[in-house]
Amino acid sequence: MEQLKDQIERHYFRGNLYESILEGVKQKNLDPGNIKRSDIEGVDEFHVRGSQVSKKIATYANITGLKALDIGCGIGGPARMLREEYHCDVTGIDINREYIETAQKLTALVGMKEGIAFIQGDATDLPFNDGSFDLVWTQHVQMNIQDKEKFYGEISRMLKTGGLFIHYEILSQGNGQIEYPVPWANDERISFLSAKEDLEKIIEAAGLKKIRAEDETAKGIEFFENLLAGIKEKGVPAIGLNLLMGDSTRLKITNLLNGLKNGSIELQSGLFMK
């Protein structure tokens, strides 16, 4: 199991990530001493449709002022959004130490010091007491998690009775055959996609009742088609997901887009309650 965790962390590791983002800031002629959260949203949300979809799923319930846990927080974009726009008290956790260190530095860079914290940790063995949170939030996390029963069991354990779970995930569909590399895996060794029906059964077995589910696939296809067209016309952006995916960015996006188009994978968002 430790070997799998190491493989996942290595997949996402870039080296000098924060410095690369700062260089992108300079390329856009932005003042590093006066950076707003919106200035870096092109890179700080590592999921299909980025900040656009985070803002959408945040409207699924009244989350203002809740104590929230963002599992698989990446470099902290959604957590900062939840803090700034909804005044949540947010903790972000991710297995990747580089992501956590970058999240902490970016949060300081945009002047957000209160009510938000980031720690490195394992999503299947969370270091918090039962019922510690009102809201648990995940985006594009479970596809790297093999033991989904344990993962969603931990999510349920984190929530108070009546607590909310909001997710946005990449799921398998049909035969589930995809081409690698994709953003979450270079090969099948760290890719564990579930079908929607199977995943919902696991989530509900963990004690979480489905309130809402939406198919986000068509919007994901549109997003990637526009993104690839922009890269073809203007090259990779100074502050974009290419900083997280490296030289294989275009191939990873193309393979994911092809999977969405041919029906082997889909995008789903949803709201559950404990």
N, C-alpha and C positions, 0 to 999 in steps of 0.2 A: 504493500500500500504506500509506504514511504517513497518507493521508486516512482510510482504513478504521480504522486504529488510533486516530486522533483521534476518529472517530465513536463507537467503542466506549467510549473513556474518557469522552467527554461523556455518553453514555447513563447511565453509572453514577455520574457526579459529582452530588453533592447540595449541597455547600457547608456548612460548619460541622457536619459529621457528628459529630465527636467531641463537640462542645458539645451537640448534640441528644441524644446518648446520655446525657451527664451530666445533662441536664435530665430525661430519663426516670428516671434513678436517683433524683433528688430527688423526682419525683412519686410514686415508690414508697416514699418515706420511708426510703431506704437511705442509709447514711453513706458519702459518696464517699471517705472515708479508710480505709474497711474493706470494700472490695468483693471478693467472691469471683468466680471464673470463672463459676460457676453463676448468679450474679445477672444476668449479661448475655447468657446463652446464647439468649435469645429473639431477639436481633438479630445476634449475631456469627457465625452460620452461615447464609449466604445460599444455601440450596438446599432442595429439598422435603424435609420432615421434620426439617430442622435437625440438632441434636445427636443426636437419636435414631438417625438413619441413620449418622452418623459413627461412633458407638459400635458399631454393628452391623458395618460394613465393616472396622473396625479389628480385628475378631476373625477375619477371613478367613485370617490367617497369624500366626505368632509374630513380632511386630514390636518387641518390647521391646528398647530400647537401640539401635535402628537409627539410622543417619544418614539423615534423611528430607528430601525436597524436596516442598513443597506448591505446585503450580503453579496459579495462579488463586486465591491464598489469601484474597482478599477482605480483611476486617478482622481475620482471624487466629484465629477460633474453633477450627477443626479443628487448626491448628498448636499452639495452646495445649493442646488436649486431648491431642494426641500427646506433647507434652512432659510434661505433668503426670501423665497416667495410664499412659504407656508409656515414659517416660524417654528418649524419642528426642531426638537432637540435630537440631533442625528449622530449615530455612530456608524461608521463605515468599516467593513472588514473584508480583507482580500488575502488570498494565499501568497500573492506576489509581493515580496518585500519592496522591490523597486516601485511598484505601483503605489504602495502605502507611503513611502518616502516622498514620491512625487506629489501625491494628493496633499500631504501635509505642507509641502513647499508652495504648491499652487494656491492652497487655501490662505496661506499667509500673504502670498503675492497679491491676491485680490482683496485683502483686508478683512477677512472673515475669521475672527479669532474666537468668538464666543458661540457656544451651543453646538459645536461640531467637532468630532474627533475621529481619528483613523487608527486602526490597529491591524497588525498582521495576524491571521488565524485561519483555522480550518472550518469550512462551512458545515462539515459533518460532525464537528466536535466544538461547538461554540462556547466561549469562556464566559457565559453569563448565567445568572440564576433564572429559574423558571418564571415565566410571566413578567419578564423585565421590560417588555415593549408593547406599545399600542399598535404599531405598524411594522410589518416586515416587508421589504421591497427587494425584488431580484429582477435583473435584466440580463438575459443571455448568460446564464450561469449553469443550469442543470446539464447542458450538453457536454460539460467536462466532468460531470459527477457520475460515477459508476453506481454507487449505493444510494439510489434515489429514496428508498424508504427511510434510510437514516437521515438524509438531507431534509426531507419534508417533515420528518419527525422532530428534528431540531427546530425547524421553523415554527411548528405548532407549539413546542415547548417554550419558545421565546415569548409567545403571545399571551397576553391576558385574555380571560374569557371576554368575548365580544371584540377582540382585537382583529385587525385587518391584515390580509396578505394580498399584495398587488404584485403581479409578475408580467413579464414580457419575454417570450421564449421562442427559440428555433426548435421545431419539432420535425420528426420524420413523418413521411406520408407515402402511401403506396408501397413500393418495394424499398424505399429509403436509400437507394443507391446514389451516392454523390461522388463528385470528383474532388480530389485533394490536390493542393492545399486549399483550405478555407480559413477564414479568420480565426477560428477557435482550435484548429488542428492542422498539422502538416500531413498527418496520416491517421488511420483509424485507431491507433493505439490509445489516444486520449479523447476520442470522440464517442459519446454515449447518448445518441439521440433517442428520444422516446416518441411514440405516437401520442396524439392528443388524448385519445380515449384511455390509453394505459396510464398516462401521467395524471389525468384527472382522478382516476381510481386510487392511485397512490396518495394524491393530495387529500382526497376525501377520507381515505382510510386513516390518515394522520389526524383527523378531527377537524378538518377545515371544509366548510360548506361553500359550494360555488354560488356566487351571487351574480356574476357577469362574465361573459367570455366574448371575445371579438377576434375575427380573422383579420390579420394585418398584412396578409401576403401581397395583395394587389398594390398597396401603398409602398411596400418594401421594394417591389419590382420597379415601380416608378422612381423611387429614390435612387436606386442603383443605376438605372439607365441614365438619369440626369447626372449622377456623379461621374460615371465613366465618360459621358459626353464632355463634361467639363474638363476632365483630365486630358482627354484627347485634344481638346481645343487649347487649353491653357497650361497643361502640365500639372504636376502634383502641387497642391496648395502649400503655402508656407506653414499654415497651422491646420493640419488635417489628420485623418486616420492613418495616412501613410507613415506618420511618425511612430505609430503603434505597431504597424504591420510590416514595415521595412520594404526591401526591394521587391518582394513578391506581392505587394498591395494589389496591383491590377489583376493578377492571376487569381488571387484569393477572392476578390470581389466578383470577378467573372464567373468563377465556379459556383459561388453562392447564388448569384443571379440565375445561372443556368438551372440550378436545383429548384429555385422558386418557380421558374418558368415551366419546367418539365414535370412539376408536381411531386418530386421526390422529397421535398421539404416544404414546410410552411411556417408562417409566423402567427403566433397567437398571444393575445393579452388577456388578462383576467383579474377578477376580484374575488377573494374568498374571505370568509369570516370564521373565527373560532367560536 
